[in-house]
Amino acid sequence: MELKQLTITSFTVLADGLENPKGLSFGPDGSLYITEAGIGGDAASIPSPSGQGDLYYGNSGAIVKIENGAVQRILTGLPSVAFPDGSGAAGPHDIKFDAAGKPYVLLGYAANPALRNTALGDTELGKIIAPDFNTNSWTTVADIANYELTHNPDDSEVVSNPLALLIDGDEIVVVDAGANDLLSVGTDGSHLQAIAVLPKQTVTNPIFPGSNSQNFDRGHVPPPSAYRDALPSQIAIQSVPTDVVKGPDGAYYISIFTGFPFPESQAKIYRLDADGQLTVYADGFTQLIDLAFDAQGNLYALQHMNSSGWKGKPEGSLIKIGQDGDRTAVLSGDGLELPSALTIGPDDALYLINRGGMPGKGQVIKIENPSSVV
């Protein structure tokens, strides 16, 4: 489908210098809350599933609040794992508030859950927590990573990386990018279950990284020895779901990043209806990372990168999908680099995390007046 271009080429930077920011959401007080996955630490380590080194544990994860233009960390000491240079981080990944204003934070993990307790000890990685910003403390709500360890709904490699959550009444819906599934659990921690498994997809004549490729994400890209000896003409790649939102029709919409080698134009948006039927709502995207519906029923889709990540081009895109299916690039490149999340504010402006995978360089940016996007 044709992609229209819009001439929005500027944005306002609200926060800069963040450590691997991953998610953002407006709270009941009108302030914007951001999760920082942190930069790991110098404690114990676990092997990365990619086979490209170890992830080191620390308490560098945090929650940031932007209130009346002031940027402040309001919750610190949350667990984080990352490579020694701070890349490939997993930690606080998303934050949402229920109807009563209670916050819930989702922590990622990005490894085999069996290693978590044995190697890292008692940690909240891979879990949902309910924080108390007044006391810099939290309580555990549910263990998403352990569900992958005990159930493994997609019958594939046992890896858990909870990435995004949605509060739907008294239920929390979670996307596990490592487990390739969608789960639900009560806000009280009850009835944790998988409600959908995102299918693998077959890619014909896949393009693999060459000798000049960029090692843009050691946490998810296997070493060259894993694929250069034999290049198959057809492979089945994992879906890697990255976000879930509830549409105006009551269905869940799920964005797909796609697994290695991250083929261009192969990312999809799935629709999960009330009967549990999973269908493709829209396709033809590249490395989708987040979604958001506006008040008019338009769906905004965020591309983390516009080309296969190993090409070393960080430019991303924000795409508006109209109710009629028409697509418009609201912002593509022009400073939009490795975006990792978006939300729509009470002022109807678009708020995005920019440079989400760059430790110490993460930003929160604002795009004015999305209502002018036609």
Beta strands, then each sheet from edge to edge (+ up, - down):
strand 1: 3-5
strand 2: 12-18
strand 3: 21-26
strand 4: 32-36
strand 5: 45-47
strand 6: 54-67
strand 7: 70-82
strand 8: 92-97
strand 9: 103-107
strand 10: 127-132
strand 11: 137-143
strand 12: 162-168
strand 13: 171-176
strand 14: 181-186
strand 15: 193-197
strand 16: 201-204
strand 17: 234-237
strand 18: 241-246
strand 19: 252-256
strand 20: 267-272
strand 21: 278-285
strand 22: 288-293
strand 23: 299-303
strand 24: 315-321
strand 25: 327-337
strand 26: 341-344
strand 27: 350-354
strand 28: 362-367
sheet 1: 1+ 25+ 24- 23+ 22-
sheet 2: 2+ 28- 27+ 26-
sheet 3: 3+ 4- 6+ 5-
sheet 4: 3+ 4- 6+ 7-
sheet 5: 8+ 9- 10+ 11-
sheet 6: 12+ 13- 14+ 15-
sheet 7: 16+ 17-
sheet 8: 18+ 19- 20+ 21-
end
